[in-house]
């Protein structure tokens, strides 16, 4: 349980990145004697589950992408602490054409009311950015 809390703290130190994954449903998770967390994501590159497990033997983390049934899609061993958020971001969200992918996503219609609402907020923020607004925006929902 302590390792789950530790990993959660590390990830939440970069909230804007975790939010871009649509990260939700965090739970403590154990697999093959390793402890960690598993959570759901809805990224550009991966929709499903992500398990982050601590491998005490290598003093590193293992990232496992899973489909929604928990079946392993890919495994990425020996990810060190300073690479953890960036590696998950590359696996889940960051596409080579990330800017274009975001614009295309925002231009399409949402599949659900919540997704449409998120897209409307994204469009509004992009408009403000293009108009030179450089301040911080806080969304309270």
C-alpha positions in Angstrom: 0.0 0.0 0.0 2.9 2.4 0.7 4.3 1.9 -2.8 0.9 2.7 -4.3 0.8 5.9 -2.4 4.4 6.8 -3.4 3.7 6.2 -7.1 0.5 8.2 -6.9 2.4 11.1 -5.3 5.1 11.0 -8.1 2.4 11.0 -10.8 0.3 13.8 -9.2 3.4 16.0 -9.1 2.7 16.5 -12.8 -1.1 17.0 -12.7 -1.4 18.6 -16.1 0.2 15.6 -17.7 -1.9 13.1 -15.8 -5.0 15.1 -16.7 -4.1 14.9 -20.4 -4.2 11.1 -20.1 -7.8 11.2 -18.7 -6.3 9.3 -15.7 -9.0 8.0 -13.4 -9.9 5.0 -11.1 -6.5 4.7 -9.4 -6.2 1.6 -7.3 -3.4 -0.3 -5.4 -2.3 -3.2 -7.6 -0.1 -6.2 -7.1 1.2 -8.5 -9.9 4.0 -11.1 -9.9 5.1 -10.1 -6.4 5.5 -6.4 -7.3 3.4 -3.7 -5.7 2.1 -0.5 -7.4 -1.0 1.1 -8.9 -3.3 0.6 -11.8 -5.4 3.3 -13.4 -7.6 3.9 -16.4 -6.5 6.3 -19.2 -8.1 7.6 -22.4 -5.1 8.9 -24.3 -4.4 9.5 -28.0 -2.3 6.4 -28.2 -3.7 4.1 -25.5 -7.2 3.7 -24.2 -7.4 1.2 -21.3 -5.4 0.5 -18.2 -1.9 1.3 -17.1 -0.2 -0.7 -14.3 2.9 0.9 -12.6 4.7 -1.7 -10.5 7.9 -1.4 -8.5 10.6 -4.0 -9.1 12.6 -4.1 -5.9 15.4 -6.2 -7.6 16.2 -3.6 -10.2 15.1 -0.6 -8.1 13.0 0.5 -11.1 9.4 0.5 -12.2 7.7 -1.7 -14.8 4.9 -0.1 -16.8 2.3 -2.4 -18.3 -0.4 -1.2 -20.7 -3.5 -3.3 -20.5 -6.8 -3.4 -22.4 -10.0 -2.8 -20.3 -10.2 -6.5 -19.4 -6.7 -6.4 -17.9 -5.0 -8.3 -20.7 -1.5 -7.1 -21.3 -0.9 -5.1 -24.4 2.7 -4.2 -23.8 5.3 -4.3 -21.0 8.1 -1.7 -20.4 10.5 -2.8 -17.7 13.3 -0.9 -16.0 11.8 2.6 -16.0 13.6 4.7 -13.5 11.9 7.3 -11.2 13.1 10.3 -13.2 11.7 8.8 -16.4 8.3 7.5 -15.0 5.9 10.3 -16.0 7.6 11.0 -19.3 7.6 7.3 -20.3 3.9 6.9 -19.4 3.2 10.1 -21.4 5.0 8.7 -24.4 3.1 5.4 -24.2 -0.3 6.8 -23.5 -0.6 10.3 -25.0 2.3 11.9 -26.9 2.1 11.3 -30.6 4.7 12.7 -33.1 2.0 15.0 -34.5 0.6 15.8 -31.0 -0.4 19.4 -31.8 -2.3 18.3 -34.9 -3.9 15.4 -33.0 -5.1 17.8 -30.4 -6.5 20.2 -33.0 -8.2 17.4 -34.8 -9.7 16.0 -31.6 -11.1 19.4 -30.6 -12.6 20.0 -34.1 -14.5 16.7 -34.0 -17.8 16.3 -32.1 -17.9 14.7 -28.7 -19.2 11.1 -28.3 -20.7 12.0 -24.9 -21.9 15.2 -23.3 -18.9 15.2 -21.0 -16.5 14.8 -24.0 -18.2 17.6 -25.8 -17.9 19.8 -22.8 -14.2 19.1 -22.5 -13.7 19.9 -26.2 -15.6 23.2 -25.7 -13.3 24.2 -22.9 -10.3 23.2 -25.0 -11.5 25.3 -27.9 -12.1 28.3 -25.6 -8.6 28.0 -24.0 -7.0 27.7 -27.4 -8.8 30.9 -28.5 -7.6 32.7 -25.5 -4.1 31.6 -26.1 -4.2 32.7 -29.7 -5.4 36.1 -28.5 -2.4 36.5 -26.2 -3.9 35.5 -22.9 -0.9 34.3 -20.9 -2.4 33.9 -17.4 -3.3 30.8 -15.6 -6.8 29.2 -16.0 -8.4 27.3 -13.2 -11.3 25.0 -14.0 -13.5 24.1 -11.0 -16.1 21.5 -11.7 
